[in-house]
Amino acid sequence: MTKGEETRQFIIEKAAPIFNTKGIAATSMSDIMEATKLSKGSMYVHFENKEVLACAAVDHNMKILTDKLLLEISKSKTAKEELFTFIEFFSNPVTPPVTGGCPLLNFGTEADDTNPVVKEKVNSAIKFSQQVIQNIISKGIENKEFNPEWNYTEFATVMFAMMEGGHLISRMSGNNDKMKVIIKTLKKIIEENTL
């Protein structure tokens, strides 16, 4: 990386948790300048405006989340274990894997009516997450781990929605009690479809 690319990446890494915690609208360039200790001029050399930086921060947060999740899943030996790992990865919303909470939930809620670019980024990430779940179950069916009649496309939607809903409830209540109920329910459905 060139010096300019390093500085740009440094700004993104410092800005990403701020945007994910405060939101795009509530984050100011002053917040980013304070975190990076860079001048306004330096900031605008690398990002023409806050929106461009916010989009880069959204991408960065979602990449961190995806990379961490896929790394954990890769350690599993069976499809069932992969599904359980996926669920367990998100089991503690009060102490989430990404600073500020789930970027899909945070940015999706904020951008649904206000920012079509970020909305599409979040929508793509949702589709990707559901596809990961579908691929795991499809592999499990091929390996004769799961019931071939299991409608895994529907289950991927239900699982994703329950996990995101559990994340929201847990973050609002400040505890993971409801997420534990959701995890128990999802694991029961998986067990019921395991051969």
Backbone hydrogen bonds, N-H to C=O, Kabsch-Sander energy under -0.5 kcal/mol:
donor,donor_aa,acceptor,acceptor_aa,energy
6,E,2,T,-2.5
7,T,3,K,-2.4
8,R,4,G,-2.4
9,Q,5,E,-2.5
10,F,6,E,-2.4
11,I,7,T,-2.4
12,I,8,R,-2.2
13,E,9,Q,-2.7
14,K,10,F,-2.0
15,A,11,I,-2.6
16,A,12,I,-2.8
18,I,14,K,-0.6
19,F,15,A,-2.7
20,N,16,A,-2.3
21,T,17,P,-1.5
22,K,18,I,-3.2
23,G,18,I,-0.5
23,G,19,F,-1.9
27,T,23,G,-0.9
27,T,24,I,-0.5
32,I,28,S,-1.4
33,M,29,M,-2.8
34,E,30,S,-2.5
35,A,31,D,-1.9
36,T,32,I,-2.5
37,K,33,M,-2.2
38,L,33,M,-0.7
43,M,39,S,-2.1
44,Y,40,K,-2.4
45,V,41,G,-1.0
46,H,42,S,-1.0
46,H,43,M,-0.8
47,F,43,M,-2.0
53,L,49,N,-1.7
54,A,50,K,-3.2
55,C,51,E,-2.3
56,A,52,V,-1.8
57,A,53,L,-2.4
58,V,54,A,-2.6
59,D,55,C,-2.3
60,H,56,A,-2.3
61,N,57,A,-2.7
62,M,58,V,-2.4
63,K,59,D,-2.3
64,I,60,H,-2.4
65,L,61,N,-2.2
66,T,62,M,-2.6
67,D,63,K,-3.0
68,K,64,I,-2.4
69,L,65,L,-2.4
70,L,66,T,-2.9
71,L,67,D,-2.0
72,E,68,K,-2.0
73,I,69,L,-2.6
74,S,70,L,-2.1
75,K,71,L,-0.6
75,K,72,E,-1.2
76,S,73,I,-2.0
82,E,78,T,-2.1
83,L,79,A,-2.3
84,F,80,K,-2.4
85,T,81,E,-2.5
86,F,82,E,-2.5
87,I,83,L,-2.3
88,E,84,F,-2.9
89,F,85,T,-2.4
90,F,86,F,-0.9
90,F,87,I,-0.8
91,S,88,E,-1.8
95,T,92,N,-1.3
101,G,98,V,-2.3
106,N,102,C,-2.9
107,F,103,P,-2.5
108,G,103,P,-0.5
108,G,104,L,-1.8
109,T,105,L,-2.2
110,E,106,N,-1.6
111,A,107,F,-2.7
112,D,108,G,-1.4
115,N,111,A,-1.8
119,K,115,N,-2.7
120,E,116,P,-2.0
121,K,117,V,-1.7
122,V,118,V,-2.6
123,N,119,K,-2.6
124,S,120,E,-2.3
125,A,121,K,-1.9
126,I,122,V,-2.5
127,K,123,N,-2.4
128,F,124,S,-2.3
129,S,125,A,-2.5
130,Q,126,I,-2.4
131,Q,127,K,-2.2
132,V,128,F,-2.2
133,I,129,S,-1.9
134,Q,130,Q,-2.5
135,N,131,Q,-2.9
136,I,132,V,-2.1
137,I,133,I,-2.2
138,S,134,Q,-2.9
139,K,135,N,-2.3
140,G,136,I,-2.2
141,I,137,I,-2.4
142,E,138,S,-2.2
143,N,139,K,-2.2
144,K,141,I,-1.5
145,E,140,G,-3.4
146,F,140,G,-1.2
147,N,193,N,-2.8
150,W,147,N,-1.8
152,Y,150,W,-1.8
155,F,151,N,-2.0
156,A,152,Y,-2.1
157,T,153,T,-1.4
158,V,154,E,-2.5
159,M,155,F,-3.5
160,F,156,A,-2.2
161,A,157,T,-2.6
162,M,158,V,-2.7
163,M,159,M,-2.5
164,E,160,F,-2.5
165,G,161,A,-2.5
166,G,162,M,-2.6
167,H,163,M,-2.1
168,L,164,E,-2.3
169,I,165,G,-2.6
170,S,166,G,-2.5
171,R,167,H,-2.5
172,M,168,L,-2.3
173,S,169,I,-2.5
174,G,170,S,-2.0
175,N,170,S,-0.8
180,K,176,N,-2.0
181,V,177,D,-1.3
182,I,178,K,-2.1
183,I,179,M,-2.8
184,K,180,K,-2.3
185,T,181,V,-2.2
186,L,182,I,-2.7
187,K,183,I,-2.7
188,K,184,K,-1.8
189,I,185,T,-2.0
190,I,186,L,-2.3
191,E,187,K,-2.7
192,E,188,K,-2.4
193,N,189,I,-1.0
193,N,190,I,-0.8
194,T,191,E,-1.5
195,L,145,E,-3.2
